[in-house]
Amino acid sequence: MTTPKRTYWTRKKREQWAGWLFIAPEVIGMIFLSVFPLLFSLFLSFTEWNLVGGLSAIHFTGLDNFINLFKDNHFILALKNNVLFTAGTVPLTMVLAIILSAMIHKKLYGKAFFKVAFFIPYICSTVAIAAVWQALYHPSKGPLNQLLMQLSISDPPRWLVDTSYSLIAIMIIYIWQILGYQMIIFLAGMTNIPEELYEAATIDGATGIQQFRRITVPLLGPTTFFLAITSTISSFKVFDMIKFLTNGGPNYSSTVIVYQIYEEGFERFKMGYASAMSWVLFLIIMLVTSITWITQSRKVHY
């Protein structure tokens, strides 16, 4: 009696190959559009390359770009501005978002309207939003300064053209734009909190503020952690708003790292130096994310 011949092309193998064929375009696209540029930028960060000169103009320089970065006053200023931008926008936006979400989540009349109204800025074009706020910030004819002068402030801020206020002005726009997105995420998290907890707290005599502090905020821990990570990463990537409104000025007062990378790479064509900046930014984001992740993990453990 002969044993049946085993074939390689079984039904299971056919299903496996069919699966690989389906995901092949995505894998190939990811390799050429993400992995290869990432590795190429890492290589460029150790070189000096003028983009106009072509690939033959690449010269290996070792760690010179990274050493020069921290001697560059413009990069140090951009880093400081980025830290101030993140520290000023992320916590404030999250606090405002969770408070407004809690208010809307209650039996508020017209809550659907408020959800849409707050979310619209997030889905609108950043350039369009910046254009509107540019008119609002006009030093003499803008509604904001007109209101301040009506309130007896004779010398209101010049906002986008003042070194003391340019970064603050952009931070205000950024908070206003991203607030709706965070509210929607917090509202989604609040819908998963059992109503029985609030009913029991009400029976025990807890006020609305006490319920918010003891029930809502602790149970929204995973949601808060998610928004902290994504908002921090987003705040380090702000670019289009700054490019449209201030071009990093006046006097580099609103320049951040991503805008500095753009200037070095696509205006001065120093691609090696710009790549080194991008990798420093990547390491900063990874460090902040790791610290936030470890802190959250310890809280959950305890």
Residue frames as qw, qx, qy, qz and C-alpha x, y, z in Angstrom:
[[0.000, 0.889, 0.459, 0.000, 0.00, 0.00, 0.00],
 [0.450, 0.297, 0.002, 0.842, 1.48, 3.35, -1.09],
 [0.172, -0.608, -0.418, 0.653, 1.20, 6.48, 1.04],
 [0.332, 0.865, 0.356, 0.123, -0.51, 9.46, -0.60],
 [0.542, 0.230, 0.009, 0.808, 1.86, 12.04, -2.00],
 [0.205, -0.767, -0.354, 0.495, 1.90, 15.24, 0.07],
 [0.401, 0.641, 0.265, 0.599, 1.63, 18.40, -1.99],
 [0.320, -0.134, -0.256, 0.902, 2.99, 21.78, -0.94],
 [0.186, -0.159, -0.216, -0.945, 0.17, 23.77, -2.50],
 [0.137, -0.412, -0.877, 0.208, -2.47, 22.92, 0.09],
 [0.119, -0.803, -0.475, -0.340, -5.58, 24.89, 0.85],
 [0.501, -0.775, -0.160, 0.350, -3.95, 26.40, 3.93],
 [0.505, -0.220, 0.280, 0.786, -0.94, 27.53, 1.90],
 [0.178, 0.516, 0.524, 0.653, -3.19, 29.07, -0.73],
 [0.289, -0.877, -0.376, -0.083, -5.03, 31.04, 1.95],
 [0.560, -0.607, 0.020, 0.563, -1.74, 32.22, 3.45],
 [0.413, 0.024, 0.406, 0.815, -0.41, 33.40, 0.09],
 [0.005, 0.713, 0.530, 0.459, -3.70, 35.10, -0.70],
 [0.415, -0.851, -0.251, 0.203, -3.43, 36.98, 2.59],
 [0.529, -0.409, 0.212, 0.713, 0.14, 38.06, 1.82],
 [0.297, 0.343, 0.520, 0.724, -0.91, 39.25, -1.64],
 [0.149, -0.847, -0.466, -0.209, -3.67, 41.36, -0.12],
 [0.428, -0.863, -0.045, 0.266, -1.34, 43.12, 2.32],
 [0.719, 0.048, 0.229, 0.654, 1.63, 43.31, -0.07],
 [0.240, 0.722, 0.205, 0.616, 0.73, 46.79, -1.48],
 [0.430, -0.884, -0.037, -0.181, 0.49, 48.19, 2.06],
 [0.802, -0.440, 0.161, 0.371, 3.79, 46.60, 3.12],
 [0.626, 0.297, 0.252, 0.676, 5.60, 47.78, -0.02],
 [0.025, 0.840, 0.179, 0.512, 4.18, 51.28, 0.37],
 [0.594, -0.804, 0.015, 0.012, 5.22, 51.40, 4.03],
 [0.804, -0.192, 0.187, 0.531, 8.76, 50.30, 3.16],
 [0.480, 0.389, 0.267, 0.739, 9.24, 52.89, 0.41],
 [0.090, -0.766, -0.201, -0.604, 7.30, 55.77, 2.00],
 [0.583, -0.779, 0.052, -0.226, 8.16, 55.30, 5.69],
 [0.877, -0.370, 0.156, 0.266, 10.98, 52.87, 6.48],
 [0.707, 0.314, 0.144, 0.616, 13.36, 53.90, 3.68],
 [0.081, 0.818, 0.005, 0.570, 12.99, 57.68, 4.27],
 [0.648, -0.751, 0.072, -0.106, 13.46, 57.09, 8.01],
 [0.863, -0.223, 0.193, 0.411, 16.71, 55.17, 7.52],
 [0.545, 0.537, 0.153, 0.625, 17.89, 57.59, 4.83],
 [0.159, -0.896, 0.014, -0.415, 17.35, 60.58, 7.13],
 [0.775, -0.599, 0.152, 0.133, 19.32, 58.79, 9.85],
 [0.787, 0.120, 0.205, 0.570, 22.18, 58.34, 7.38],
 [0.280, 0.742, 0.141, 0.592, 21.94, 61.97, 6.28],
 [0.454, -0.884, -0.039, -0.105, 22.16, 63.20, 9.87],
 [0.729, -0.474, 0.269, 0.414, 25.82, 62.10, 9.86],
 [0.589, 0.275, 0.398, 0.647, 26.58, 63.88, 6.60],
 [0.049, 0.591, 0.008, -0.805, 26.83, 67.30, 5.04],
 [0.351, 0.326, 0.763, 0.433, 24.61, 67.52, 1.97],
 [0.220, 0.375, -0.035, -0.900, 23.44, 70.45, -0.08],
 [0.633, 0.391, 0.627, -0.233, 20.18, 69.30, -1.68],
 [0.499, 0.785, -0.097, -0.354, 20.92, 71.19, -4.90],
 [0.009, 0.658, -0.720, -0.218, 24.18, 69.32, -5.46],
 [0.835, 0.157, -0.437, -0.295, 22.60, 65.88, -5.91],
 [0.936, -0.352, -0.018, -0.004, 23.64, 62.61, -4.27],
 [0.767, 0.315, -0.204, 0.521, 27.27, 63.09, -5.28],
 [0.031, 0.696, -0.232, 0.678, 27.48, 66.08, -2.92],
 [0.798, -0.570, -0.091, -0.174, 26.95, 63.93, 0.21],
 [0.402, 0.519, -0.604, 0.453, 29.97, 64.04, 2.53],
 [0.741, -0.448, -0.489, 0.102, 30.22, 62.04, 5.75],
 [0.048, 0.689, -0.301, 0.657, 30.92, 64.25, 8.78],
 [0.396, -0.080, -0.807, 0.431, 30.23, 61.96, 11.72],
 [0.273, -0.657, -0.640, 0.291, 28.70, 63.61, 14.79],
 [0.243, 0.015, 0.020, 0.970, 29.50, 67.17, 13.66],
 [0.269, -0.472, -0.441, -0.714, 25.85, 68.02, 12.94],
 [0.616, -0.608, -0.500, -0.017, 24.71, 66.94, 16.40],
 [0.547, -0.311, -0.244, 0.738, 27.59, 68.79, 18.08],
 [0.117, 0.154, 0.182, 0.964, 26.87, 71.97, 16.12],
 [0.329, -0.608, -0.604, -0.397, 23.17, 71.76, 16.93],
 [0.554, -0.706, -0.392, 0.202, 23.70, 72.49, 20.59],
 [0.409, -0.295, 0.021, 0.863, 25.99, 75.39, 19.73],
 [0.046, 0.397, 0.516, 0.758, 23.35, 76.88, 17.44],
 [0.095, 0.152, 0.445, -0.877, 21.53, 79.70, 19.24],
 [0.521, 0.048, -0.289, -0.802, 18.62, 79.53, 16.82],
 [0.612, -0.105, -0.769, -0.152, 18.07, 75.83, 17.50],
 [0.254, -0.151, -0.721, 0.626, 18.31, 76.35, 21.27],
 [0.277, 0.124, 0.169, -0.938, 15.73, 79.14, 21.02],
 [0.606, -0.003, -0.524, -0.598, 13.47, 76.94, 18.86],
 [0.499, -0.122, -0.840, 0.176, 13.77, 74.15, 21.44],
 [0.038, -0.168, -0.553, 0.815, 12.85, 76.54, 24.28],
 [0.442, 0.089, -0.119, -0.885, 9.88, 77.85, 22.30],
 [0.603, -0.045, -0.721, -0.339, 8.74, 74.28, 21.64],
 [0.347, -0.172, -0.805, 0.449, 8.95, 73.37, 25.32],
 [0.150, 0.182, 0.327, -0.915, 7.02, 76.52, 26.26],
 [0.517, 0.051, -0.408, -0.751, 4.44, 75.78, 23.57],
 [0.569, -0.123, -0.809, -0.086, 3.91, 72.21, 24.79],
 [0.255, -0.202, -0.702, 0.634, 3.87, 73.15, 28.48],
 [0.202, 0.179, 0.179, -0.946, 1.39, 75.95, 27.81],
 [0.554, 0.084, -0.396, -0.727, -1.03, 74.16, 25.48],
 [0.493, -0.035, -0.865, -0.091, -1.23, 70.49, 26.50],
 [0.157, -0.251, -0.790, 0.537, -2.22, 70.81, 30.21],
 [0.247, 0.262, 0.194, -0.912, -4.51, 73.81, 29.66],
 [0.506, 0.098, -0.540, -0.666, -6.32, 72.21, 26.72],
 [0.432, -0.130, -0.892, 0.022, -6.89, 68.98, 28.64],
 [0.037, -0.267, -0.638, 0.722, -8.21, 70.80, 31.71],
 [0.377, 0.250, -0.040, -0.891, -10.61, 72.90, 29.63],
 [0.490, 0.072, -0.721, -0.484, -11.67, 69.86, 27.61],
 [0.319, -0.194, -0.906, 0.201, -12.50, 67.66, 30.58],
 [0.096, 0.314, 0.486, -0.810, -14.42, 70.46, 32.34],
 [0.444, 0.263, -0.220, -0.828, -16.47, 71.36, 29.26],
 [0.436, 0.019, -0.853, -0.286, -17.04, 67.67, 28.49],
 [0.135, -0.251, -0.848, 0.447, -18.41, 67.09, 31.98],
 [0.262, 0.342, 0.247, -0.868, -20.75, 70.06, 31.59],
 [0.502, 0.231, -0.475, -0.685, -22.01, 68.88, 28.19],
 [0.306, 0.006, -0.952, -0.029, -22.31, 65.26, 29.36],
 [0.146, 0.291, 0.703, -0.632, -24.91, 66.28, 31.94],
 [0.270, 0.645, 0.713, 0.060, -28.47, 66.92, 30.91],
 [0.109, -0.447, 0.104, 0.882, -27.51, 70.06, 28.99],
 [0.551, 0.687, 0.382, -0.280, -30.02, 71.54, 26.59],
 [0.558, 0.811, -0.146, -0.102, -28.73, 71.43, 23.01],
 [0.616, -0.547, 0.513, 0.242, -25.71, 69.24, 23.78],
 [0.764, 0.325, 0.456, 0.322, -25.55, 68.00, 20.17],
 [0.311, 0.925, 0.060, 0.208, -25.13, 71.58, 18.96],
 [0.321, -0.871, 0.370, 0.024, -22.28, 72.25, 21.40],
 [0.796, -0.177, 0.515, 0.266, -20.50, 69.03, 20.37],
 [0.646, 0.573, 0.343, 0.370, -20.57, 70.05, 16.71],
 [0.067, 0.986, -0.022, 0.150, -19.71, 73.69, 17.44],
 [0.474, -0.753, 0.441, 0.120, -16.60, 72.79, 19.42],
 [0.776, -0.057, 0.561, 0.285, -15.49, 70.09, 16.96],
 [0.582, 0.787, 0.196, 0.059, -15.78, 72.15, 13.75],
 [0.020, 0.917, -0.386, -0.094, -12.45, 74.05, 14.25],
 [0.590, -0.398, 0.686, 0.150, -10.59, 70.73, 14.48],
 [0.676, 0.309, 0.633, 0.216, -11.80, 69.54, 11.06],
 [0.349, 0.928, 0.075, -0.109, -11.38, 72.90, 9.35],
 [0.720, 0.473, -0.112, 0.495, -8.28, 73.79, 7.34],
 [0.581, -0.519, -0.184, 0.599, -5.53, 75.14, 9.58],
 [0.311, 0.095, 0.244, 0.914, -4.64, 77.77, 6.98],
 [0.198, -0.627, -0.480, -0.581, -8.27, 78.98, 6.85],
 [0.574, -0.712, -0.370, 0.163, -8.38, 79.17, 10.64],
 [0.553, -0.292, -0.012, 0.781, -5.07, 81.04, 10.72],
 [0.152, 0.362, 0.355, 0.848, -6.38, 83.53, 8.15],
 [0.376, -0.748, -0.443, -0.321, -9.44, 84.27, 10.29],
 [0.635, -0.647, -0.208, 0.368, -7.35, 84.71, 13.44],
 [0.492, 0.052, 0.129, 0.860, -4.90, 86.91, 11.55],
 [0.089, -0.596, -0.327, -0.728, -7.76, 89.34, 10.97],
 [0.593, -0.722, -0.349, -0.068, -8.86, 89.05, 14.61],
 [0.701, -0.426, -0.080, 0.566, -5.31, 89.82, 15.77],
 [0.393, 0.651, 0.141, 0.634, -4.91, 92.96, 13.62],
 [0.412, -0.117, -0.418, 0.801, -3.13, 95.53, 15.84],
 [0.099, 0.104, 0.133, -0.981, -5.51, 98.44, 15.20],
 [0.553, 0.024, -0.280, -0.784, -8.59, 97.15, 13.36],
 [0.405, -0.042, -0.913, -0.020, -8.88, 93.66, 14.83],
 [0.588, -0.583, -0.343, -0.444, -11.95, 92.92, 17.00],
 [0.755, -0.340, -0.422, 0.368, -9.78, 91.70, 19.89],
 [0.400, -0.042, -0.175, 0.899, -7.80, 94.92, 20.22],
 [0.226, -0.460, -0.271, -0.815, -10.94, 96.99, 19.57],
 [0.686, -0.561, -0.438, -0.150, -12.54, 95.24, 22.55],
 [0.671, -0.267, -0.321, 0.613, -9.45, 95.79, 24.71],
 [0.177, 0.198, 0.008, 0.964, -9.42, 99.50, 23.84],
 [0.451, -0.553, -0.364, -0.599, -13.10, 99.68, 24.76],
 [0.765, -0.519, -0.358, 0.132, -12.07, 98.28, 28.14],
 [0.189, -0.969, 0.153, -0.032, -9.72, 101.26, 28.61],
 [0.771, -0.283, 0.349, 0.452, -6.53, 99.41, 27.61],
 [0.248, 0.885, -0.114, -0.377, -4.84, 102.16, 25.61],
 [0.212, 0.640, -0.703, -0.228, -1.90, 100.06, 24.36],
 [0.937, -0.023, 0.248, -0.245, -3.20, 96.54, 23.59],
 [0.618, -0.304, 0.637, 0.348, -0.83, 93.77, 22.47],
 [0.409, 0.598, -0.403, -0.560, 0.31, 93.76, 18.87],
 [0.922, 0.039, 0.321, -0.212, 0.02, 89.99, 18.96],
 [0.921, 0.262, 0.192, 0.214, 1.68, 88.46, 15.87],
 [0.505, 0.708, -0.133, 0.475, 4.19, 91.30, 15.36],
 [0.335, -0.794, 0.357, -0.360, 5.33, 91.54, 18.99],
 [0.464, 0.347, -0.794, 0.183, 8.15, 89.30, 20.23],
 [0.201, -0.171, 0.729, -0.632, 6.48, 89.03, 23.65],
 [0.632, 0.197, 0.420, -0.621, 3.10, 87.88, 22.32],
 [0.526, 0.385, -0.565, -0.506, 3.65, 86.07, 19.00],
 [0.265, 0.088, -0.959, 0.052, 4.05, 82.61, 20.54],
 [0.228, 0.230, 0.700, -0.637, 1.19, 83.23, 22.99],
 [0.534, 0.374, -0.074, -0.755, -1.06, 84.25, 20.10],
 [0.525, 0.249, -0.747, -0.323, -0.34, 81.00, 18.26],
 [0.073, -0.010, -0.928, 0.364, -0.87, 79.00, 21.46],
 [0.422, 0.270, 0.414, -0.760, -4.36, 80.53, 21.82],
 [0.632, 0.349, -0.361, -0.590, -5.29, 79.51, 18.27],
 [0.377, 0.216, -0.900, -0.024, -3.88, 76.00, 18.77],
 [0.136, 0.102, 0.819, -0.548, -5.87, 75.49, 21.99],
 [0.537, 0.342, 0.170, -0.752, -9.04, 76.75, 20.34],
 [0.584, 0.354, -0.567, -0.460, -8.56, 74.41, 17.37],
 [0.408, 0.147, -0.899, 0.063, -7.73, 71.19, 19.24],
 [0.322, -0.116, 0.594, -0.728, -10.14, 71.67, 22.15],
 [0.769, 0.119, -0.037, -0.626, -13.10, 70.12, 20.30],
 [0.691, 0.259, -0.672, -0.063, -11.21, 66.94, 19.46],
 [0.183, 0.174, -0.815, 0.522, -10.23, 66.36, 23.08],
 [0.506, -0.024, 0.351, -0.788, -13.79, 67.07, 24.22],
 [0.815, 0.153, -0.328, -0.454, -15.15, 64.38, 21.90],
 [0.569, 0.213, -0.768, 0.200, -12.63, 61.84, 23.22],
 [0.065, -0.119, 0.685, -0.716, -13.45, 62.72, 26.84],
 [0.660, 0.038, 0.097, -0.744, -17.18, 62.51, 26.12],
 [0.776, 0.165, -0.568, -0.218, -16.66, 59.04, 24.64],
 [0.358, 0.161, -0.800, 0.454, -14.84, 58.02, 27.82],
 [0.304, -0.088, 0.465, -0.827, -17.60, 59.44, 30.03],
 [0.756, 0.020, -0.242, -0.608, -20.26, 57.36, 28.31],
 [0.700, 0.094, -0.705, 0.064, -18.47, 54.22, 29.59],
 [0.010, 0.181, -0.675, 0.715, -18.73, 55.31, 33.23],
 [0.245, -0.443, -0.859, -0.080, -21.72, 53.52, 34.84],
 [0.250, -0.584, -0.118, -0.763, -24.51, 55.88, 35.87],
 [0.748, -0.509, -0.426, -0.017, -25.02, 53.77, 39.01],
 [0.595, -0.078, -0.315, 0.735, -21.84, 55.26, 40.46],
 [0.007, -0.294, -0.002, -0.956, -23.22, 58.78, 40.18],
 [0.594, -0.501, -0.373, -0.507, -26.59, 57.70, 41.56],
 [0.763, -0.367, -0.444, 0.292, -24.94, 56.06, 44.56],
 [0.408, 0.037, -0.211, 0.887, -22.79, 59.15, 45.13],
 [0.240, -0.436, -0.183, -0.848, -25.87, 61.38, 44.96],
 [0.721, -0.509, -0.430, -0.194, -27.65, 59.23, 47.55],
 [0.711, -0.271, -0.343, 0.551, -24.58, 59.55, 49.80],
 [0.159, -0.926, -0.200, 0.278, -24.81, 63.33, 49.53],
 [0.551, -0.183, 0.321, 0.748, -21.86, 63.98, 47.18],
 [0.255, 0.776, 0.053, -0.574, -22.02, 67.26, 45.29],
 [0.767, 0.640, 0.058, -0.006, -21.47, 67.56, 41.56],
 [0.197, 0.830, -0.506, 0.125, -17.90, 68.78, 42.05],
 [0.517, -0.443, 0.713, -0.168, -17.15, 65.90, 44.43],
 [0.868, 0.266, 0.410, -0.083, -18.54, 63.41, 41.91],
 [0.582, 0.790, -0.189, 0.044, -16.39, 64.97, 39.22],
 [0.026, -0.756, 0.629, -0.178, -13.24, 64.74, 41.35],
 [0.513, -0.326, 0.759, -0.233, -13.83, 61.29, 42.86],
 [0.762, 0.277, 0.577, -0.099, -15.55, 59.45, 40.00],
 [0.630, 0.770, 0.071, -0.072, -15.16, 61.15, 36.62],
 [0.142, 0.857, -0.495, -0.021, -11.50, 62.17, 36.74],
 [0.452, -0.429, 0.782, -0.003, -10.10, 58.86, 38.12],
 [0.738, 0.261, 0.620, -0.041, -12.12, 56.68, 35.72],
 [0.571, 0.819, 0.008, -0.047, -10.99, 58.79, 32.78],
 [0.494, -0.664, 0.470, 0.307, -7.35, 57.91, 33.53],
 [0.645, 0.077, 0.628, 0.428, -6.74, 55.83, 30.36],
 [0.374, 0.817, 0.376, 0.225, -8.43, 58.49, 28.21],
 [0.167, -0.968, 0.138, 0.124, -6.37, 61.24, 29.82],
 [0.604, -0.428, 0.546, 0.392, -3.19, 59.23, 29.26],
 [0.603, 0.412, 0.566, 0.383, -4.03, 58.72, 25.58],
 [0.205, 0.941, 0.210, 0.171, -4.71, 62.43, 25.05],
 [0.398, -0.838, 0.268, 0.259, -1.56, 63.42, 26.94],
 [0.638, -0.160, 0.583, 0.477, 0.58, 61.32, 24.62],
 [0.469, 0.564, 0.541, 0.411, -1.10, 62.37, 21.36],
 [0.007, 0.987, 0.155, 0.033, -1.33, 66.05, 22.33],
 [0.480, -0.707, 0.341, 0.392, 2.33, 66.18, 23.31],
 [0.583, 0.058, 0.610, 0.534, 3.38, 64.67, 19.99],
 [0.301, 0.775, 0.475, 0.287, 1.06, 67.02, 18.11],
 [0.176, -0.971, -0.029, 0.161, 2.36, 70.10, 19.92],
 [0.504, -0.512, 0.472, 0.510, 5.94, 69.27, 18.91],
 [0.472, 0.232, 0.675, 0.517, 4.85, 69.02, 15.27],
 [0.204, 0.865, 0.342, -0.305, 3.12, 72.40, 14.95],
 [0.463, -0.108, 0.424, 0.771, 4.22, 74.05, 11.70],
 [0.210, 0.531, 0.597, 0.564, 1.56, 75.24, 9.25],
 [0.209, -0.903, -0.373, 0.041, 0.05, 77.79, 11.63],
 [0.455, -0.672, 0.141, 0.567, 3.47, 79.33, 12.34],
 [0.441, 0.067, 0.548, 0.708, 4.44, 79.30, 8.66],
 [0.104, 0.693, 0.569, 0.430, 1.28, 81.16, 7.65],
 [0.282, -0.912, -0.297, 0.000, 1.09, 83.68, 10.50],
 [0.354, -0.896, 0.195, 0.184, 4.62, 84.63, 11.55],
 [0.741, 0.556, -0.321, 0.195, 7.27, 82.72, 9.54],
 [0.780, -0.148, -0.392, 0.464, 8.92, 82.03, 12.86],
 [0.249, 0.300, -0.185, 0.902, 9.22, 85.72, 13.73],
 [0.305, 0.900, -0.207, 0.233, 9.47, 88.35, 14.77],
 [0.021, 0.717, -0.641, 0.272, 13.13, 87.83, 15.65],
 [0.465, 0.119, -0.877, 0.042, 12.69, 84.02, 15.98],
 [0.331, -0.209, 0.545, -0.741, 10.22, 84.51, 18.85],
 [0.818, 0.093, 0.258, -0.506, 7.77, 81.95, 17.43],
 [0.539, 0.458, -0.686, -0.170, 10.23, 79.58, 15.78],
 [0.833, -0.296, 0.405, -0.233, 9.84, 75.93, 16.83],
 [0.479, -0.365, 0.742, 0.294, 11.90, 72.87, 15.92],
 [0.616, 0.421, 0.648, 0.155, 9.80, 71.69, 12.97],
 [0.328, 0.937, 0.096, -0.064, 9.87, 75.16, 11.44],
 [0.227, -0.785, 0.522, 0.246, 13.63, 75.29, 11.98],
 [0.615, -0.032, 0.749, 0.245, 13.95, 71.92, 10.21],
 [0.534, 0.724, 0.432, 0.063, 11.96, 73.32, 7.27],
 [0.092, 0.968, -0.171, -0.160, 14.18, 76.40, 7.06],
 [0.366, -0.598, 0.664, 0.261, 17.43, 74.46, 7.19],
 [0.582, 0.076, 0.785, 0.201, 16.32, 71.74, 4.77],
 [0.439, 0.600, 0.620, 0.252, 14.18, 73.51, 2.18],
 [0.122, 0.990, 0.065, -0.029, 15.32, 77.13, 2.31],
 [0.163, -0.817, 0.535, 0.142, 19.04, 76.75, 3.05],
 [0.852, 0.351, -0.355, -0.155, 19.19, 73.22, 1.50],
 [0.020, 0.517, -0.797, 0.313, 21.29, 71.85, 4.40],
 [0.824, -0.146, -0.377, -0.398, 19.66, 68.42, 4.43],
 [0.636, 0.048, -0.673, 0.374, 22.22, 66.77, 6.71],
 [0.031, 0.131, -0.470, 0.872, 21.80, 69.44, 9.37],
 [0.601, -0.146, -0.070, -0.782, 18.00, 69.33, 9.03],
 [0.799, -0.067, -0.581, -0.139, 18.03, 65.52, 9.37],
 [0.401, 0.060, -0.673, 0.619, 20.05, 65.79, 12.58],
 [0.286, -0.135, 0.258, -0.913, 17.44, 68.22, 13.93],
 [0.745, -0.113, -0.320, -0.573, 14.62, 65.83, 13.02],
 [0.727, -0.043, -0.668, 0.153, 16.30, 62.98, 14.89],
 [0.135, 0.085, -0.559, 0.814, 16.84, 65.14, 17.96],
 [0.525, -0.118, 0.020, -0.842, 13.13, 66.00, 17.81],
 [0.789, -0.060, -0.550, -0.267, 12.30, 62.30, 17.48],
 [0.524, 0.012, -0.707, 0.475, 14.40, 61.47, 20.56],
 [0.139, -0.120, 0.374, -0.909, 12.77, 64.27, 22.57],
 [0.692, -0.109, -0.185, -0.689, 9.27, 63.03, 21.70],
 [0.767, -0.020, -0.641, -0.001, 10.26, 59.44, 22.48],
 [0.301, 0.095, -0.650, 0.691, 11.72, 60.51, 25.85],
 [0.363, -0.107, 0.234, -0.895, 8.62, 62.50, 26.84],
 [0.780, -0.057, -0.371, -0.501, 6.33, 59.68, 25.71],
 [0.653, 0.040, -0.718, 0.235, 8.36, 57.09, 27.65],
 [0.065, 0.100, -0.574, 0.810, 8.28, 59.17, 30.84],
 [0.568, -0.077, 0.035, -0.819, 4.52, 59.63, 30.52],
 [0.794, 0.010, -0.546, -0.269, 4.05, 55.92, 29.84],
 [0.492, 0.062, -0.741, 0.454, 6.16, 54.86, 32.84],
 [0.166, -0.108, 0.420, -0.886, 4.38, 57.32, 35.13],
 [0.707, -0.055, -0.146, -0.690, 0.98, 56.04, 34.03],
 [0.743, 0.043, -0.667, -0.030, 2.06, 52.40, 34.41],
 [0.263, 0.083, -0.708, 0.650, 3.19, 53.02, 38.00],
 [0.414, -0.090, 0.233, -0.875, -0.11, 54.69, 38.84],
 [0.803, -0.009, -0.371, -0.467, -2.03, 51.72, 37.47],
 [0.611, 0.106, -0.743, 0.253, 0.24, 49.30, 39.37],
 [0.085, 0.040, -0.641, 0.762, -0.26, 51.07, 42.67]]
